[in-house]
Amino acid sequence: NSSVYVKLYEFGLTKNAIDKLVGKYGSPQLVINKITENPYVLISEVEGYGWAKADAMALNAGIAPTSTFRLNAFVEFYLTKVANEDGNTWVSLQEIRNAFYEYIPEATDEDVRKTLKGLNLPNALGYSIIKYFPETDRICLTRYLKLEQDIAKELKRIMKGANLPYDKDKIEEVQKET
């Protein structure tokens, strides 16, 4: 069992970080499996893990600096970050390119182009991770696009709804009680 902890130290984790992850996932071996399979999942599953920590673990685990896996994970991270921090569900292509070069300086123009093109194609589940809008030169995560579409649909439904009759006297009575 101590060999499992040694392996986790190799990923650059401290004892406190290991204890926190083991507490979250239940076993050191499961933590190793998570980090080996996809360390970027920690960003969304474990509080306190951002791009920098997950990326350092990925690089320590042997993921190449310009691997498709890393570049794809970055796009999802960045678009989620912008949505959570600024409330923007889309960014311009220029903004995402600039972000690539800031966070992953090893990325070339070709790496960025191939990554964005690949994420805009249907995956094995039949949907793309991102949606590109050429008319505005913007991209967004398809999951946020779907949420916005669902909200718009629901608002339209509500707006079309008939006003229900109400009892003015009853409303005044309730207001007086509060």
TADA-V951408 format. One record per pair of residues at least 12 apart in sequence whose ideal C-beta (glycine too) atoms are under 10 Angstrom apart, sorted by sequence separation. I is the first residue (numbers start at 1). GAP is how many residues later the second one is. If there is no record, write none. Layout:
BEGIN
I/GAP ; I/GAP
END
This chain:
BEGIN
34/12 ; 42/12 ; 43/12 ; 58/12 ; 79/12 ; 97/12 ; 100/12 ; 118/12 ; 119/12 ; 120/12 ; 129/12 ; 130/12 ; 131/12 ; 133/12 ; 5/13 ; 8/13 ; 18/13 ; 21/13 ; 41/13 ; 78/13 ; 82/13 ; 99/13 ; 116/13 ; 117/13 ; 119/13 ; 128/13 ; 129/13 ; 130/13 ; 131/13 ; 4/14 ; 5/14 ; 8/14 ; 17/14 ; 21/14 ; 39/14 ; 40/14 ; 82/14 ; 116/14 ; 128/14 ; 129/14 ; 130/14 ; 131/14 ; 31/15 ; 39/15 ; 40/15 ; 42/15 ; 55/15 ; 58/15 ; 97/15 ; 100/15 ; 115/15 ; 117/15 ; 127/15 ; 130/15 ; 131/15 ; 38/16 ; 39/16 ; 42/16 ; 75/16 ; 96/16 ; 97/16 ; 100/16 ; 116/16 ; 127/16 ; 5/17 ; 25/17 ; 39/17 ; 40/17 ; 78/17 ; 79/17 ; 82/17 ; 4/18 ; 13/18 ; 24/18 ; 39/18 ; 40/18 ; 55/18 ; 78/18 ; 81/18 ; 35/19 ; 39/19 ; 54/19 ; 55/19 ; 93/19 ; 96/19 ; 97/19 ; 120/19 ; 127/19 ; 8/20 ; 11/20 ; 25/20 ; 38/20 ; 39/20 ; 79/20 ; 93/20 ; 96/20 ; 119/20 ; 7/21 ; 8/21 ; 11/21 ; 21/21 ; 24/21 ; 25/21 ; 36/21 ; 39/21 ; 75/21 ; 78/21 ; 6/22 ; 7/22 ; 10/22 ; 13/22 ; 24/22 ; 35/22 ; 36/22 ; 39/22 ; 51/22 ; 55/22 ; 74/22 ; 77/22 ; 78/22 ; 119/22 ; 120/22 ; 4/23 ; 5/23 ; 8/23 ; 12/23 ; 23/23 ; 24/23 ; 34/23 ; 35/23 ; 38/23 ; 40/23 ; 51/23 ; 54/23 ; 93/23 ; 116/23 ; 119/23 ; 4/24 ; 7/24 ; 8/24 ; 11/24 ; 21/24 ; 37/24 ; 39/24 ; 75/24 ; 78/24 ; 3/25 ; 4/25 ; 7/25 ; 10/25 ; 11/25 ; 21/25 ; 24/25 ; 35/25 ; 36/25 ; 38/25 ; 74/25 ; 75/25 ; 78/25 ; 1/26 ; 2/26 ; 4/26 ; 5/26 ; 20/26 ; 35/26 ; 36/26 ; 51/26 ; 74/26 ; 77/26 ; 1/27 ; 4/27 ; 5/27 ; 8/27 ; 20/27 ; 36/27 ; 50/27 ; 51/27 ; 1/28 ; 4/28 ; 7/28 ; 11/28 ; 20/28 ; 21/28 ; 7/29 ; 17/29 ; 20/29 ; 32/29 ; 40/29 ; 51/29 ; 71/29 ; 74/29 ; 39/30 ; 40/30 ; 43/30 ; 51/30 ; 74/30 ; 17/31 ; 38/31 ; 39/31 ; 50/31 ; 17/32 ; 40/32 ; 41/32 ; 44/32 ; 40/33 ; 43/33 ; 44/33 ; 71/33 ; 74/33 ; 39/34 ; 40/34 ; 43/34 ; 70/34 ; 96/34 ; 38/35 ; 71/35 ; 17/36 ; 40/36 ; 44/36 ; 70/36 ; 71/36 ; 40/37 ; 43/37 ; 70/37 ; 75/37 ; 43/38 ; 66/38 ; 74/38 ; 65/39 ; 93/39 ; 13/40 ; 17/40 ; 65/40 ; 66/40 ; 71/40 ; 75/40 ; 79/40 ; 90/40 ; 93/40 ; 12/41 ; 65/41 ; 66/41 ; 70/41 ; 71/41 ; 74/41 ; 75/41 ; 90/41 ; 93/41 ; 64/42 ; 65/42 ; 66/42 ; 90/42 ; 96/42 ; 13/43 ; 68/43 ; 71/43 ; 72/43 ; 75/43 ; 76/43 ; 90/43 ; 93/43 ; 94/43 ; 95/43 ; 96/43 ; 12/44 ; 13/44 ; 66/44 ; 67/44 ; 71/44 ; 72/44 ; 75/44 ; 92/44 ; 93/44 ; 94/44 ; 95/44 ; 11/45 ; 12/45 ; 66/45 ; 70/45 ; 71/45 ; 92/45 ; 93/45 ; 11/46 ; 65/46 ; 66/46 ; 68/46 ; 72/46 ; 90/46 ; 92/46 ; 93/46 ; 10/47 ; 11/47 ; 12/47 ; 13/47 ; 68/47 ; 71/47 ; 72/47 ; 91/47 ; 92/47 ; 11/48 ; 12/48 ; 55/48 ; 66/48 ; 71/48 ; 90/48 ; 91/48 ; 8/49 ; 11/49 ; 12/49 ; 55/49 ; 66/49 ; 89/49 ; 90/49 ; 91/49 ; 10/50 ; 11/50 ; 68/50 ; 79/50 ; 88/50 ; 90/50 ; 9/51 ; 10/51 ; 52/51 ; 68/51 ; 79/51 ; 89/51 ; 90/51 ; 51/52 ; 88/52 ; 89/52 ; 51/53 ; 76/53 ; 75/54 ; 76/54 ; 89/54 ; 90/54 ; 75/55 ; 89/55 ; 90/55 ; 88/56 ; 89/56 ; 72/57 ; 83/57 ; 72/58 ; 82/58 ; 83/58 ; 89/58 ; 90/58 ; 82/59 ; 89/59 ; 79/60 ; 83/60 ; 79/61 ; 80/61 ; 83/61 ; 79/62 ; 82/62 ; 78/63 ; 80/63 ; 75/64 ; 79/64 ; 80/64 ; 83/64 ; 76/65 ; 79/65 ; 75/66 ; 76/67
END
